[in-house]
């Protein structure tokens, strides 16, 4: 998609601090990190969100994205644990309309998962 930020990063039109890349997946540092370790993992092929995943052909890339999380967290400074977050749609506060997983961690605990209401 021409105007998708993450598609433009995936094809090299916009630079990123890459930590992993293969033919289907790209992982890079978040430009506005919320934690000492804050990486984004994206499929190179445009998938809008988890809410739009309906094809069995999407399952392998989603599984590989999650399978990479531990290795990427450990290699980038969070060997004792991490959190994976996939924001989806308006309610989930998805800011970029391209499926992406946040891997967050660092030397200290991440904190509570959700604010209680």
C-alpha positions as CSV (number, residue, x, y, z in Angstrom):
1,X,0.0,0.0,0.0
2,X,1.5,3.3,-1.2
3,X,0.7,5.4,1.8
4,X,1.2,2.8,4.6
5,X,4.1,3.9,6.9
6,X,5.2,0.3,7.6
7,X,4.9,-0.8,4.0
8,X,7.2,2.1,3.1
9,X,9.7,1.0,5.9
10,X,9.5,-2.6,4.7
11,X,10.4,-1.7,1.1
12,X,13.2,0.6,2.2
13,X,11.6,4.0,1.3
14,X,11.9,5.1,5.0
15,X,14.9,4.1,7.1
16,X,14.6,2.1,10.3
17,X,17.0,0.7,12.8
18,X,16.6,-2.9,11.8
19,X,17.2,-5.8,14.2
20,X,15.9,-8.6,12.0
21,X,14.9,-9.1,8.4
22,X,14.0,-12.0,6.1
23,X,11.8,-12.3,3.1
24,X,8.5,-12.1,5.0
25,X,9.3,-10.3,8.3
26,X,11.0,-7.1,9.5
27,X,11.8,-6.1,13.0
28,X,13.1,-2.7,14.0
29,X,13.4,-0.3,17.0
30,X,10.4,1.9,17.7
31,X,11.2,5.5,17.0
32,X,9.3,6.6,20.2
33,X,10.2,3.8,22.7
34,X,8.0,3.3,25.8
35,X,10.6,1.0,27.4
36,X,14.4,0.5,27.2
37,X,13.7,-2.4,24.8
38,X,10.9,-1.5,22.4
39,X,10.9,-3.3,19.0
40,X,8.3,-3.6,16.3
41,X,7.8,-6.8,14.3
42,X,5.8,-6.5,11.1
43,X,4.9,-8.7,8.2
44,X,6.4,-7.2,5.0
45,X,3.2,-8.0,3.2
46,X,0.4,-5.5,4.1
47,X,-2.0,-7.0,6.6
48,X,-4.1,-4.2,8.2
49,X,-4.7,-5.8,11.6
50,X,-5.5,-8.9,13.5
51,X,-9.2,-8.1,12.9
52,X,-8.6,-8.6,9.1
53,X,-6.7,-11.9,9.3
54,X,-9.1,-14.4,7.8
55,X,-6.9,-16.4,5.5
56,X,-5.0,-19.5,6.5
57,X,-2.1,-18.2,4.4
58,X,-1.6,-15.5,7.1
59,X,-1.0,-18.1,9.9
60,X,2.6,-19.0,9.1
61,X,3.8,-15.4,9.1
62,X,1.9,-14.6,12.3
63,X,3.4,-17.7,14.0
64,X,6.9,-16.8,12.9
65,X,6.5,-13.2,14.2
66,X,5.6,-14.6,17.7
67,X,8.3,-17.2,17.5
68,X,10.9,-14.5,16.9
69,X,9.9,-12.5,20.0
70,X,12.0,-14.3,22.6
71,X,15.2,-14.2,20.5
72,X,14.8,-10.5,19.6
73,X,14.0,-9.5,23.2
74,X,17.0,-11.4,24.5
75,X,19.4,-10.1,21.8
76,X,18.3,-6.5,22.3
77,X,18.6,-6.3,26.1
78,X,15.7,-8.1,27.7
79,X,16.8,-11.7,28.4
80,X,14.8,-12.2,31.5
81,X,11.4,-11.6,30.0
82,X,9.3,-9.3,27.8
83,X,5.8,-8.4,26.7
84,X,4.3,-8.8,23.3
85,X,1.5,-6.3,22.5
86,X,-0.6,-6.3,19.3
87,X,-3.0,-3.3,19.3
88,X,-6.0,-3.9,17.1
89,X,-8.4,-1.4,15.7
90,X,-9.8,1.8,17.3
91,X,-10.6,0.1,20.7
92,X,-7.2,-1.4,20.9
93,X,-5.5,2.0,20.0
94,X,-3.9,0.7,16.8
95,X,-2.1,3.8,15.5
96,X,-0.6,2.4,12.2
97,X,-3.0,0.4,10.1
98,X,-0.5,-2.3,9.4
99,X,-0.3,-5.3,11.7
100,X,2.6,-5.0,14.1
101,X,3.7,-6.6,17.4
102,X,5.4,-4.5,20.0
103,X,8.1,-6.3,22.0
104,X,8.8,-4.4,25.1
105,X,11.1,-5.1,28.0
106,X,14.3,-4.1,29.6
107,X,16.1,-4.6,33.0
108,X,13.0,-3.8,35.1
109,X,9.5,-5.3,35.1
110,X,7.2,-3.9,32.5
111,X,4.4,-3.2,35.0
112,X,0.7,-4.0,35.2
113,X,-0.9,-5.3,32.0
114,X,-4.0,-3.1,32.1
115,X,-5.3,-0.3,34.1
116,X,-8.2,-1.5,36.2
117,X,-11.5,0.3,35.6
